[in-house]
Amino acid sequence: MSNVSKFVGREQDLAAVEALLSQNSRVNIAAAVGMGGVGKTELAWQYARRRGDAFPGGVCWLRGVEPIAPQIISFARDYLDLQVPEQTESPVAWCAQRWPGEGAVLMVVDDVQDYGALRAMLPSEGAGDGRFRVLLTTRQEILPPGQRLALEVLLPGAALELLTSLVGVERIEAETAEAEDLCKWVGRLPLGIELVGWHLQQRPELLISTLLERLEGKRLAARALMRTHPEMTAKLGVAAAFEVSWEPLSEAAKTLAGLLGLFAAAPIVWAWVAAAWAQAETAMDEEDLEEAQVELLRVNLLQKVEELQKVEEPQKALRYRVHPLVREFFVVKLAEVAVSESLQRGFAVAMTELAKTIPQTPTVAVRTQMTEAVPHFEEVALRWTATLEGTDKLRCSGGLGRFYKSLSQWKDAERCHQRAIEISKAELGDRHPDTATSLNNLAALYDSMGRYGEAEPLYLDALAIRKTELGDRHPDTASSLNNLAGLYRSQGRYGEAEPLYLDALAICKAELGDRHPSTATSLFNLAALYYNTQRHQQALDYIEQALAIYIPALGTDHPTTQNANSWLQGIQQAIDAPA
């Protein structure tokens, strides 16, 4: 039924099955539980093969997807020389009482789909003097935790070993990185690895890198993931294997699956799912979402990861994961969900609202909080901005740019800010104030990187747009003046910086008031300029004015206030230093 040389990475699981089936001397029932394609059938087959000598009473293999009674009647006739009476209510129990020979018996029921109906058919405790050990394989969470083995995907080393056993050492060594990427692409799912492995084995000239390109293009429709091989235990391709779990799902569960397919292939905080569900027009409430979640968990199409720490609502901060290939399946199935467009918009809106909370200078706490959301922001920015309206189309790209900049991930930050400019120009126009903001953000990034020549024209363009569209005395115009002046100051162009700083200060005082934090920032900027130009007394005057605003407005412990205090000390030391 299978090739034992290709069974790798499951020694601990075999030992776990042995332990589960050896817990007592009476009938012992255990289950190997996991998603489709994870290798439950192969594990049961290998256990029966390797431990066959421990069951002198024989091994009985039954298929859970078919009625049990006819199978056991046929087995009893063909292998036990027993004729089960036609009117027997429970053929399994009847056979268990009359099972010939001595010693333990292993009964495997593969691919159980209705445990409620099956349970009454299984040998009862003490049947056959406790000879029976029953191993079930199923996608469903059946039996208490102490009686089931949750089967996971292979570890990276075992996944590569399985692929190597099928493809050959030479091909793997020639494209090791690509082979590892291939294992990762199929999520280290045994079924996926076997399918692509046999596909490559039958095509000795096909490069692993070429197969990866095909998978990226055709996804689950790629032939490598659809066609099985005669030597495989599995008889279904990836999509067909998942379809078995999909068909019985309720409408709510299928709707939730479609929503989950929109998220990136990364851990998902449940609060994000709930927010997207609430934004989408599904006619389903929070209770429907809860039932749908339970349903997907029960058939292992969704898996719980762990709780996040220090949250106000821990039940909403649970993290979940969807296997990469299951996610691909959900993406395909989204087209069949009646409210697919509403789900897309709900997902985009929910994640955009979260991205809006990323400040210009994210703190360590904010970065920690947002790190897990970043892959999902990328999904919105790349695929779902069309579902948003107005300036919301920019928010995920802009938030990502700020996030990456705070980590000094310059290339990623540049990519995101450039994308925000492209979206803004296309959706809002070249001279829109939000286009100016996007230009300003990219300029600020280049400024931070010391790429002053690239930053200046962007700052100038943003300033020109704001003057034209918002007016010469608008606070955003003042912000542009401050930014351009800061660039000149960084370059030592103090004569050009000073009038811009003074103009920005005048606007802030007039439009925002003498006690506004933005006014304090303009004062601080002038203090820094005067310090750079050795005008220490003027610098002291302006930094003291800035602090007089920062302390009541932000508090003494705020980073901005503390930074201004540091400058105050430095300026004071410069004044007190002997000539």
JOPETA-V630106 format. One record per backbone hydrogen bond with DSSP energy under -1.0 kcal/mol. CO is the residue of the C=O (numbers start at 0). NH is the residue of the N-H. Records with the same first field share a line. If there is no record, write none. Layout:
CO->NH ; NH
This chain:
2->5
3->6
9->13
10->14
11->15
12->16
13->17
14->18
15->19
16->20
18->21
27->133
29->135
30->148
31->137
32->150
34->37
36->190
38->42
39->43
40->44
41->45
42->46
43->47
44->48
45->49
46->50
50->53
51->54
54->57
57->105
59->107
61->109
62->65
67->71
68->72
69->73
70->74
71->75
72->76
73->77
74->78
75->81
84->87
89->93
90->94
91->95
92->96
103->56
104->132
105->59
106->134
107->61
108->136
109->63
113->117
114->118
117->120
123->126
125->128
130->104
131->27
132->106
133->29
134->108
135->31
136->111
137->33
139->141
143->146
144->147
146->30
148->32
154->158
155->159
156->160
157->161
158->162
159->163
160->164
162->166
163->167
167->171
168->172
169->173
170->174
174->178
175->179
176->180
177->181
178->182
179->183
180->184
181->185
182->187
183->186
185->188
187->153
188->192
189->193
190->194
191->195
192->196
193->197
194->198
195->199
196->200
197->201
199->202
202->205
206->210
207->211
208->212
209->213
210->214
211->215
212->216
213->217
214->218
217->220
218->221
221->224
222->225 ; 226
224->237
228->231
236->240
237->241
238->242
239->243
241->245
242->246
245->248
249->253
250->254
251->255
252->256
253->257
254->258
255->259
256->260
258->261
263->265
267->319
268->271 ; 272
269->273
270->274
271->275
272->276
273->277
274->278
275->279
279->281
284->288
285->289
286->290
287->291
288->292
289->293
290->294
291->295
292->296
293->297
294->298
295->300 ; 301
296->299
297->140
302->320
305->318
312->315
315->270
317->269
318->304
319->267
320->302
322->326
323->327
324->328
325->329
326->330
327->331
328->332
329->333
331->334
332->335
333->336
336->339
338->342
339->343
340->344
341->345
342->346
343->347
344->348
345->349
346->350
347->351
348->352
349->353
350->354
351->355
353->356
354->357
362->366
363->367
364->368
365->369
366->370
369->373
372->376
373->377
374->378
375->379
376->380
377->381
378->382
379->383
383->386
384->387
388->391
389->392
390->393
393->397
394->398
395->399
396->400
397->401
398->402
399->403
400->404
401->405
403->408
404->407
407->409
408->412
409->413
410->414
411->415
412->416
413->417
414->418
415->419
416->420
417->421
418->422
419->423
420->424
421->425
422->426
423->427 ; 428
428->431
431->435
432->436
433->437
434->438
435->439
436->440
437->441
438->442
439->443
440->444
441->445
442->446
443->447
444->448
445->450
446->449
449->451
450->454
451->455
454->458
455->459
456->460
457->461
458->462
459->463
460->464
461->465
462->466
463->467
464->468
465->469 ; 470
470->473
473->477
474->478
475->479
476->480
477->481
478->482
479->483
480->484
481->485
482->486
483->487
484->488
485->489
486->490
487->492
488->491
491->493
492->496
493->497
496->500
497->501
498->502
499->503
500->504
501->505
502->506
503->507
504->508
505->509
506->510
507->511 ; 512
512->515
515->519
516->520
517->521
518->522
519->523
520->524
521->525
522->526
523->527
524->528
525->529
526->530
527->531
528->532
529->534
530->533
533->535
534->538
535->539
536->540
537->541
538->542
539->543
540->544
541->545
542->546
543->547
545->548 ; 549
546->550
548->552
549->553 ; 554
550->554
557->561
558->562
559->563
560->564
561->565
562->566
563->567
564->568
565->569
566->570
567->571
568->572
569->573
570->574
571->575
572->576
